[in-house]
Amino acid sequence: MDEKNDLIKVGKYDLRYNELLSIDIEELDI
């Protein structure tokens, strides 16, 4: 397994999680 590929995958997941977290925070911020 290439570490570079893992880092890229982690980066993509981080972006998705950040978007989901930001949405959750907005919904909870009622």
C-alpha positions in Angstrom: 0.0 0.0 0.0 1.3 3.4 -0.9 1.3 6.0 1.9 0.6 8.7 -0.6 -2.6 7.0 -1.7 -3.7 6.6 2.0 -3.0 10.3 2.6 -5.1 11.3 -0.4 -8.0 9.0 0.7 -7.8 10.5 4.2 -7.9 14.0 2.8 -11.0 13.2 0.7 -12.7 11.7 3.8 -11.7 14.7 5.9 -13.4 17.0 3.4 -16.6 14.9 3.5 -16.6 14.7 7.3 -16.0 18.4 7.6 -19.0 19.0 5.3 -21.2 16.6 7.3 -20.0 18.1 10.6 -20.7 21.6 9.4 -24.3 20.6 8.4 -24.9 18.8 11.7 -23.7 21.9 13.6 -26.0 24.1 11.6 -29.0 21.8 12.3 -28.1 21.6 16.0 -27.7 25.4 16.2 -31.4 25.9 16.2 
